[in-house]
Amino acid sequence: MSACAAFGPNDCYFLNSPTKWSMAGLPPSVGALFTKQPKIKEVYDMALGPDGSYLVAYLDHTGSRILRSDLPAGLETWLVPAAGKGVARDIASLSFILGPSKSYFAFDKNGSAWGNLPPALHAAVEAARDKKGHFKPGQGPQSVALGPDGSYIYINTGGGGVWNLKGQNDVLDQFLRDSKSLHGVFNILSPCRPGIYMTVFLGGGCAGSVPTGCSDNYNQFAADWKQSRTRRPSAQRNISSSVSIGRSLLKGLGLVNNLLNAANGNNGGGGGGGQTFVPNSYTGRNSTDTSNFWSPIQSAASDPVQ
């Protein structure tokens, strides 16, 4: 089972629920993936940069692959260190986000890479690493989102995080403040439009403020996602190799949750506030809040940086 979501320029979007793909306004090369033959089997993750760049991780009849265009140089090198030698990352667990000003954050089960992050986020990520460059227990990325005007959300595998929404979404900001743990909570910000976001809860909840043209498909995504948490596996899209929920990020939700369960001795995850956090509209009200940082609530295996 896989799911992911991405917003991009001119209100383009892609929603991948456990059983359905919905999209509008995608770059032609990306849109062509969904008409090619043989048909692709799964989309692990997708990011649509505000400058027209994009990155797609997907599965077709030949195996796991990526499609990319105009990526930041550091991200390109991390993915493909030597031209013509193929992708060096684990594509099925790969998660990534493309933000404004060539900012990016990417990680797979083996390592992480980032560049041009907002200064406060960069400082927080550096502080989360030990002297060897590995993330400290519980400090590695669970969900990363990069929005316009330097806004961001970084949720770590310990259930804490750091964020600054720049006054663009007071309801989401208050939810993050009030939550005692963000285990199983995954956020997507539009890198282009303030106030556009989705939050997905492992327990089946979903909240968001999306472009008008996306509303019906978002509602279908939310209903499908909720149902998928109680549906028998045979009713879902039959992709046994994918255990991820796009962490952009929904990507890697299944993978991260499994890692957290293994590290913490849990049997499963729940959505917590997902049942009470309701969709909202962008109000445009300003917030005087600056970045907030939580200490991890629980420990989890660290994610080495390469």
LUMFI-845604 format. One line per field, with one value per residue (C-alpha): x, y, z. Coordinates in steps of 0.5 Angstrom, whole numbers, plus 500, padded with zeros to 3 digits. Each point is the difference from the previous one (the first is absolute). Example, Ala and Ser with C-alpha at 12.3 -4.5 7.8 and 13.67 -1.06 7.14 Angstrom:
<nodes>
c1 (525/502)
c2 (491/507)
c3 (516/498)
</nodes>
This chain:
<nodes>
c1 (500/503/497/503/498/503/498/504/500/493/496/503/499/501/496/502/495/500/496/500/504/497/504/500/504/507/506/499/505/497/493/503/502/492/499/506/500/501/496/504/499/501/502/505/500/500/502/498/505/498/505/497/505/497/502/496/502/496/499/499/501/507/501/501/502/500/498/503/501/504/502/505/507/501/493/502/507/497/495/505/507/504/496/498/501/493/496/504/494/495/494/494/502/502/496/502/497/502/499/501/507/503/498/500/499/501/501/500/501/507/502/497/502/498/502/498/495/497/506/496/498/507/503/495/501/508/498/497/506/506/507/500/495/495/493/499/495/493/503/500/494/493/497/503/496/503/495/500/504/504/495/501/498/505/497/505/500/499/494/502/502/502/496/498/494/501/493/497/496/498/496/505/505/496/499/507/501/495/502/504/503/500/501/496/499/502/500/500/501/499/507/496/494/499/495/499/502/498/501/499/499/502/494/496/498/502/500/501/499/501/499/493/501/503/494/496/506/503/493/501/507/498/494/505/505/495/497/507/502/495/499/503/507/496/496/506/504/504/507/504/507/497/499/501/495/503/504/499/499/496/505/503/495/499/508/501/494/503/507/497/496/506/504/495/496/494/495/497/499/494/498/498/497/498/493/499/505/495/502/500/501/506/498/505/501/507/504/506/502/507/503/499/504/498/504/498/495/502/507/501/505/504/501/507/502/504)
c2 (500/507/507/507/507/506/507/504/506/503/496/493/494/493/495/493/497/492/499/506/505/507/506/506/505/495/502/496/495/498/500/495/495/498/499/496/492/496/504/502/496/505/507/500/508/506/507/506/506/507/501/495/494/494/493/494/493/494/493/497/493/501/502/506/506/508/505/507/507/506/498/504/497/497/496/498/498/496/496/499/501/498/501/494/496/500/502/498/501/495/502/497/503/507/506/507/507/506/507/507/503/493/497/493/494/493/493/493/494/501/508/507/506/507/507/507/499/506/502/498/494/498/502/495/495/501/500/493/496/498/501/494/503/495/503/499/495/502/506/498/502/497/505/507/505/506/506/507/506/496/496/492/495/494/494/496/492/502/503/507/505/507/505/507/501/508/501/497/495/501/494/495/504/499/493/499/504/496/493/496/496/500/492/498/507/502/507/503/507/504/503/505/502/502/497/494/493/493/496/493/496/492/499/502/507/505/508/505/507/498/504/501/495/495/499/495/495/502/498/493/500/501/495/495/501/499/494/497/500/494/497/493/500/497/506/504/501/494/503/495/504/507/501/507/506/506/504/506/499/495/495/495/500/493/499/505/497/493/503/503/494/496/505/502/493/502/496/505/508/504/507/503/507/498/499/507/504/503/503/507/506/505/506/504/502/502/496/502/493/499/493/495/494/494/494/493/497/493/497/497/497/506/501/501/505/499)
c3 (500/498/501/498/499/496/499/494/496/497/505/497/504/501/505/501/505/501/494/495/497/499/496/497/496/501/496/493/501/507/497/495/505/501/493/498/499/503/506/506/506/506/501/507/500/496/501/496/501/499/494/496/503/501/503/500/503/497/498/493/497/500/507/505/496/500/496/501/497/502/507/505/498/507/500/493/502/506/496/494/503/493/493/496/507/502/506/506/505/503/495/504/506/497/503/497/500/495/503/498/498/499/507/500/506/498/503/500/504/500/500/499/496/501/497/500/506/504/505/506/497/498/507/503/495/502/507/499/498/504/499/494/496/502/503/507/503/499/496/493/495/500/496/496/497/496/499/497/504/504/503/502/504/503/504/503/501/507/500/500/495/498/496/498/496/499/502/494/504/507/501/497/505/506/498/500/507/503/498/506/494/493/499/494/497/493/497/493/499/493/498/496/504/507/504/495/504/502/506/500/507/500/504/493/501/495/500/495/497/492/494/498/494/504/505/497/499/507/503/497/502/507/500/496/505/506/497/499/507/501/494/499/496/494/498/500/494/499/501/505/499/503/507/500/500/497/505/496/502/502/497/504/506/500/500/505/504/500/502/506/502/500/504/505/501/497/496/496/499/501/497/507/498/493/502/503/495/495/493/500/495/500/504/499/507/502/506/504/501/499/499/505/502/504/503/498/504/498/497/493/496/497/493/497/496/494)
</nodes>
